[in-house]
Amino acid sequence: MVCNEIDWNWFFSAVAQSTAAIVGIFGAFIFTKIINNQREFKDQELQIRGLNENADAFINKTKSIYIMWYIYVLFDNYLRGKSEFINKNDVETIVDNLKKDPLYTTLITKSKIIDIFNYFKTHQQEPVFIVVHTVMDQAIILHPKHADENTVNTASDTKMILDSLKVEIQLHIKKSKSFLDEIKENALSSSLIFWSIILTSILFIIGVIYSLHFLPLGKNIEPVVSAHPIVIWNNIFCLKGGLLLTITSIYAIIMGRFLWINQTMKHDNKTKIELEKLTHFIYYSEFFGGLDEE
């Protein structure tokens, strides 16, 4: 069969219908995928809000614990009865021993340890709250029960609270790291969907709209393809051309909207940086900085 024997009306009609069916199948898949991704993206935003709210709760809980007082109680207990260190002025040994607990690495700087150490050399029997008052120059708020007889028991209770809080924060950090890894690549804003929308739109314009613009053709009349401005003008600004242009415009608006939704389902760098902070102990308290090295 040669081209001049083809029924062009049947041919273009078949091409338009077949292409429309293909576009419809791909369009249904694209729309369903984008809607599902949009729902998942909103769930991720809620998870981010939840992680931040939980982190704030941990920070407030940490601030409510007299960690500085607790550390100085332990420091006082450690130094008492260790006159061999005091007599030898062995500051380095004390620093090394204190650093065995991660809390000490950021809580008490070496200069403060030396200050307290030197004070203990001459005031070895002073209670810890007097030492703190002297050395730290009233820079910290002491526990209301610092002078009670149950100081050791109170410090022990504080340690239990801190141990429990440490486990909770570790679990929160693990969740934050896992979630951050999940959103880092912005998988919901898929390049596959992006190109599917672009190529489906091209397929629709060429296979459906362009095919329909030839119809109807008279018998034994060959379709004419021309880029001449007058031909294009006449094809557009007529009843058939106006209808096809309207259909194309509506389709482009719909696909453009879904394309925009797909491209906006990305978590910005600021959000990722804020989540990255949640994966470090020091974010929850300066006292926990050493735990990041574990």
C-alpha positions as CSV (number, residue, x, y, z in Angstrom):
1,M,0.0,0.0,0.0
2,V,1.4,3.4,-1.0
3,C,0.8,6.6,1.0
4,N,-1.7,8.0,-1.5
5,E,-3.9,5.0,-1.0
6,I,-4.0,5.5,2.8
7,D,-7.2,6.7,4.4
8,W,-5.6,9.6,6.3
9,N,-8.7,10.3,8.3
10,W,-8.7,6.7,9.6
11,F,-4.9,6.9,10.2
12,F,-4.8,10.2,12.2
13,S,-7.9,9.2,14.1
14,A,-6.3,5.8,15.1
15,V,-3.0,7.5,16.0
16,A,-4.8,10.1,18.2
17,Q,-6.9,7.5,19.9
18,S,-4.0,5.1,20.5
19,T,-1.8,7.9,21.8
20,A,-4.5,9.2,24.0
21,A,-4.9,5.8,25.6
22,I,-1.1,5.6,26.2
23,V,-1.1,9.1,27.7
24,G,-4.1,8.2,29.9
25,I,-2.3,5.1,31.3
26,F,0.9,7.0,32.0
27,G,-1.0,10.0,33.3
28,A,-3.0,7.8,35.8
29,F,0.3,6.3,37.1
30,I,2.0,9.7,37.4
31,F,-1.0,11.3,39.2
32,T,-1.3,8.4,41.6
33,K,2.4,8.4,42.3
34,I,2.5,12.2,42.9
35,I,-0.5,12.1,45.2
36,N,1.0,9.3,47.3
37,N,4.3,11.1,47.4
38,Q,2.6,14.3,48.5
39,R,0.9,12.4,51.3
40,E,4.2,10.9,52.4
41,F,5.9,14.2,52.2
42,K,3.4,15.7,54.6
43,D,4.0,12.8,56.9
44,Q,7.7,13.5,56.8
45,E,7.0,17.2,57.7
46,L,5.0,16.0,60.7
47,Q,7.9,13.7,61.7
48,I,10.3,16.6,61.4
49,R,8.1,18.7,63.7
50,G,7.8,15.7,66.1
51,L,11.6,15.2,66.2
52,N,12.2,18.9,66.9
53,E,9.5,19.0,69.6
54,N,11.0,15.9,71.3
55,A,14.5,17.4,71.1
56,D,13.2,20.6,72.8
57,A,11.6,18.5,75.5
58,F,14.9,16.7,76.1
59,I,16.7,20.1,76.3
60,N,14.2,21.4,78.8
61,K,14.5,18.3,80.8
62,T,18.3,18.5,80.8
63,K,18.1,22.1,82.0
64,S,15.9,21.1,84.9
65,I,18.6,18.7,86.2
66,Y,21.3,20.2,88.4
67,I,24.1,18.6,86.4
68,M,26.8,21.1,87.4
69,W,26.0,20.4,91.0
70,Y,26.1,16.7,90.5
71,I,29.5,16.9,88.8
72,Y,31.0,18.9,91.6
73,V,29.6,16.5,94.2
74,L,31.4,13.6,92.3
75,F,34.5,15.7,92.0
76,D,34.5,16.4,95.7
77,N,34.0,12.7,96.5
78,Y,36.8,11.9,94.1
79,L,39.3,14.2,95.7
80,R,38.5,13.5,99.3
81,G,40.9,10.9,100.6
82,K,43.3,11.2,97.7
83,S,45.9,13.3,99.5
84,E,48.7,11.6,97.5
85,F,47.5,13.5,94.4
86,I,47.1,16.7,96.2
87,N,50.6,16.5,97.8
88,K,52.2,15.7,94.4
89,N,50.2,18.4,92.6
90,D,49.4,15.7,90.0
91,V,46.8,17.7,88.1
92,E,47.2,15.6,84.9
93,T,46.3,12.4,86.7
94,I,43.1,14.0,88.0
95,V,42.2,15.3,84.6
96,D,42.8,11.9,83.0
97,N,40.6,10.2,85.6
98,L,37.8,12.7,85.3
99,K,37.8,12.4,81.5
100,K,36.9,8.7,81.8
101,D,33.3,9.8,82.2
102,P,32.2,11.6,79.0
103,L,30.3,14.2,81.0
104,Y,33.6,15.6,82.3
105,T,35.1,16.3,79.0
106,T,33.0,19.3,78.3
107,L,31.6,20.0,81.7
108,I,34.8,20.9,83.6
109,T,37.6,22.5,81.6
110,K,41.2,21.8,82.6
111,S,41.6,25.4,84.0
112,K,38.6,25.0,86.2
113,I,39.9,21.6,87.5
114,I,43.2,23.2,88.3
115,D,41.4,26.0,90.2
116,I,39.3,23.6,92.2
117,F,42.3,21.4,92.7
118,N,44.4,24.2,94.1
119,Y,41.6,25.3,96.4
120,F,41.3,21.8,97.8
121,K,45.0,21.8,98.6
122,T,44.3,24.3,101.3
123,H,40.6,23.7,102.1
124,Q,40.4,19.9,101.8
125,Q,37.5,19.7,104.3
126,E,35.3,22.4,102.8
127,P,32.0,21.1,101.5
128,V,31.5,21.1,97.7
129,F,29.0,24.0,97.6
130,I,31.5,26.3,99.3
131,V,34.2,25.3,96.8
132,V,31.9,26.0,93.9
133,H,30.9,29.3,95.4
134,T,34.5,30.3,95.7
135,V,36.0,29.0,92.5
136,M,33.2,29.5,90.1
137,D,32.4,32.9,91.5
138,Q,28.6,32.2,91.9
139,A,28.4,31.4,88.2
140,I,26.1,28.3,88.7
141,I,22.9,27.7,90.5
142,L,23.3,25.1,93.1
143,H,20.9,22.4,94.0
144,P,18.5,23.5,96.7
145,K,19.4,20.4,98.7
146,H,23.2,20.9,98.4
147,A,23.6,21.3,102.2
148,D,21.3,18.4,103.2
149,E,22.6,15.3,104.9
150,N,21.4,13.2,102.0
151,T,23.7,14.8,99.4
152,V,25.2,11.5,98.3
153,N,21.7,10.0,97.9
154,T,20.5,13.0,95.9
155,A,23.6,12.8,93.7
156,S,22.9,9.0,93.2
157,D,19.3,9.8,92.2
158,T,20.5,12.5,89.8
159,K,22.9,9.9,88.2
160,M,19.9,7.5,87.7
161,I,18.0,10.3,86.0
162,L,20.9,11.2,83.8
163,D,21.5,7.6,82.8
164,S,17.8,7.2,81.9
165,L,17.9,10.5,79.9
166,K,21.0,9.4,78.1
167,V,19.3,6.3,76.9
168,E,16.3,8.3,75.7
169,I,18.5,10.8,73.9
170,Q,20.5,8.0,72.3
171,L,17.2,6.5,70.9
172,H,16.1,10.0,69.7
173,I,19.5,10.5,68.0
174,K,19.2,7.1,66.3
175,K,15.7,8.0,65.0
176,S,17.0,11.4,63.8
177,K,19.9,9.8,61.9
178,S,17.7,7.2,60.3
179,F,15.2,9.9,59.2
180,L,17.9,12.2,58.0
181,D,19.3,9.4,55.8
182,E,15.8,8.8,54.4
183,I,15.2,12.4,53.3
184,K,18.7,13.4,52.3
185,E,18.3,12.5,48.6
186,N,14.8,14.0,48.3
187,A,13.6,10.7,46.8
188,L,9.9,11.9,46.8
189,S,10.8,14.5,44.2
190,S,11.6,11.9,41.6
191,S,13.5,12.7,38.4
192,L,11.6,9.8,36.8
193,I,8.3,11.5,37.4
194,F,9.7,14.8,36.1
195,W,10.8,13.3,32.8
196,S,7.6,11.1,32.6
197,I,5.5,14.3,32.8
198,I,7.7,16.1,30.2
199,L,7.7,13.1,27.7
200,T,4.0,12.4,28.2
201,S,3.2,16.0,27.4
202,I,5.2,15.9,24.3
203,L,3.6,12.6,23.3
204,F,0.1,14.1,23.9
205,I,0.9,17.2,21.8
206,I,2.4,15.3,18.9
207,G,0.3,12.1,18.9
208,V,-3.1,13.6,19.9
209,I,-3.3,17.3,19.2
210,Y,-1.1,17.4,16.1
211,S,-2.9,14.3,14.6
212,L,-6.3,15.8,15.2
213,H,-5.4,19.1,13.6
214,F,-5.3,17.3,10.2
215,L,-8.8,16.1,10.5
216,P,-11.0,16.0,8.6
217,L,-9.3,15.5,5.3
218,G,-11.1,15.3,1.9
219,K,-10.9,12.1,-0.1
220,N,-7.6,11.6,-1.8
221,I,-6.1,14.7,-0.2
222,E,-2.6,14.5,1.2
223,P,-1.9,16.1,4.6
224,V,0.3,19.1,4.3
225,V,3.0,19.8,6.8
226,S,4.2,23.4,6.7
227,A,6.0,25.8,9.0
228,H,4.9,28.8,7.1
229,P,3.6,31.5,9.4
230,I,0.4,32.0,7.5
231,V,-0.4,28.2,7.6
232,I,0.3,28.1,11.3
233,W,-1.9,31.2,11.8
234,N,-4.7,29.7,9.9
235,N,-4.4,26.4,11.7
236,I,-4.6,28.1,15.1
237,F,-7.1,30.9,14.6
238,C,-10.0,28.9,13.5
239,L,-12.7,26.9,15.3
240,K,-10.8,23.6,15.1
241,G,-7.5,25.3,16.0
242,G,-9.0,27.2,18.9
243,L,-10.6,24.1,20.4
244,L,-7.3,22.1,20.1
245,L,-5.4,25.0,21.6
246,T,-7.8,25.2,24.5
247,I,-7.5,21.5,25.2
248,T,-3.7,21.8,25.0
249,S,-3.7,24.7,27.4
250,I,-5.8,22.9,29.9
251,Y,-3.7,19.8,29.7
252,A,-0.5,21.9,30.1
253,I,-1.9,23.6,33.2
254,I,-2.8,20.3,34.8
255,M,0.6,18.7,34.0
256,G,2.4,21.9,35.0
257,R,0.7,21.8,38.3
258,F,1.7,18.2,39.0
259,L,5.2,19.0,37.8
260,W,5.4,21.9,40.3
261,I,4.2,19.7,43.1
262,N,6.8,17.1,42.2
263,Q,9.6,19.7,42.2
264,T,8.5,21.2,45.5
265,M,8.5,17.9,47.5
266,K,12.1,18.6,48.7
267,H,13.3,19.4,52.1
268,D,15.5,22.5,52.1
269,N,19.1,22.5,53.3
270,K,18.1,24.5,56.4
271,T,15.8,21.7,57.5
272,K,18.5,19.1,56.9
273,I,21.0,21.2,58.9
274,E,18.6,21.4,61.8
275,L,18.0,17.7,61.7
276,E,21.8,17.1,61.6
277,K,22.1,19.0,64.9
278,L,19.7,16.5,66.5
279,T,22.1,13.7,65.8
280,H,24.7,15.1,68.3
281,F,24.6,14.8,72.1
282,I,26.0,18.3,72.5
283,Y,22.9,19.8,70.9
284,Y,20.8,18.6,74.0
285,S,23.3,19.9,76.5
286,E,26.9,21.2,76.6
287,F,27.4,18.6,79.4
288,F,26.8,15.7,76.9
289,G,29.4,16.8,74.3
290,G,31.8,14.0,75.2
291,L,29.2,11.4,74.5
292,D,29.6,12.1,70.7
293,E,33.0,10.6,70.9
294,E,31.7,7.2,72.1
